[in-house]
Amino acid sequence: MRNVTLKQLRALQAVAESGSVTAAAQRLHVTPPAVSLQLKLLEEHAGIALLERAPEGLRLTSAGQVVLDAIHQIEGVLKACALSLEEMKGVSGGSVRVGVVSTAKYFAPRALAAFMKEHPEIDIRLQVGNRNDTVEALANYDLDFAIMGRPPDTFEVSRSIIGPHPHVLVCPPDHPLAGRNDLRPADLAHETFLMREKGSGTRTLTEKLIARLDIEPKIGMEIGSNETIKQAVMAGLGIALISAHTVATELRDGRLGLLRLPGLPLMRQWYVVRRKEKRLMPAAAALWEFMAAQGAAFLPRLRDILKPAA
């Protein structure tokens, strides 16, 4: 494999992502025969089939997936090399690629804005997505680091705590159980729980809470965003476990009620997370340190709202 070229590797990546040689050729601005030749040479170097035909088009074999993982690492190293060379040539600032899980968008942009006021020469490229998309971007070296609530466990990471991340059960403000301090798990047995999509950190936390309470409530709609969950709860479609940072305004304004069950809020943490082997350039390192040292100051203040049940 030491004789493979970037052209060969990028041809495999383009085919894996597009599903066909023709589409890969269009992406790489070459002819289909040129892509086929690069794939043939790469498979000869590998000594094993890297692609196979499926009804939906070409797809990677297990060996092909190993090579694709290596491509992602190589591209990450090349990007880091380019940034280092820019800085050595005297290019000021640099850029940072930050991933933010959708739940963190309620505080992360304010923290990033404060950092940019101190470092206006740094270009921050922000990617907001669900947990699965953010973890995938980290795995593929598409991000310098991410702001998230639950670090991935499928690869080694470095992490630093930003601050507390409480989760609460919310209900319509006129719900008969809203605000009571004497609730028991059995009181929720007949409630309808609204759920985030599978793979979401909030979904996992909700499932663990239901198991811990030892109840079998009705599971209502599966909803892909916190904003929609808030609106659904306000409309009376059910209750939901949700990050307190996403509902701070609605709780203060009385548009949502709080179910004060003993053991709630569930306390987690916000983190900055990167692949362990990811080397941060100075701009990214500065933002990482800023988030770890000062990020908590941008979290919504919830002390009075989240006073636990007696």
Number of C-alpha atoms within 10 A of each C-alpha: 11 6 8 15 13 12 14 19 19 20 23 29 21 20 24 21 13 18 18 17 23 18 16 24 20 14 13 15 10 12 14 16 12 14 24 19 13 20 23 15 15 24 20 14 13 17 11 12 16 23 19 11 12 10 6 8 13 17 21 22 15 12 15 21 17 12 20 20 13 14 18 18 18 16 16 19 15 12 14 17 13 12 19 17 12 14 15 10 9 9 11 12 15 17 17 23 16 26 29 23 23 20 26 21 16 15 17 21 14 15 18 18 13 16 19 15 10 9 14 12 13 18 15 19 11 15 17 17 17 19 24 15 16 25 26 13 19 23 20 19 21 19 24 24 29 26 28 28 25 18 21 19 8 8 11 13 17 14 19 17 18 25 20 15 20 18 23 21 21 26 29 24 20 14 17 11 19 18 18 13 14 13 16 12 13 13 12 20 16 11 17 18 25 24 26 23 16 14 12 20 19 23 20 14 16 21 13 12 16 16 11 10 13 12 15 14 14 14 13 15 16 14 16 14 15 19 12 12 23 22 14 19 21 21 11 14 18 22 27 27 24 26 23 24 21 20 22 17 14 14 19 13 10 12 17 22 24 21 27 24 22 15 10 17 22 17 13 15 14 23 24 25 26 28 21 11 10 18 14 18 17 16 19 21 15 14 23 26 14 16 24 17 14 16 24 19 14 18 20 15 13 16 8 8 12 18 11 14 16 9
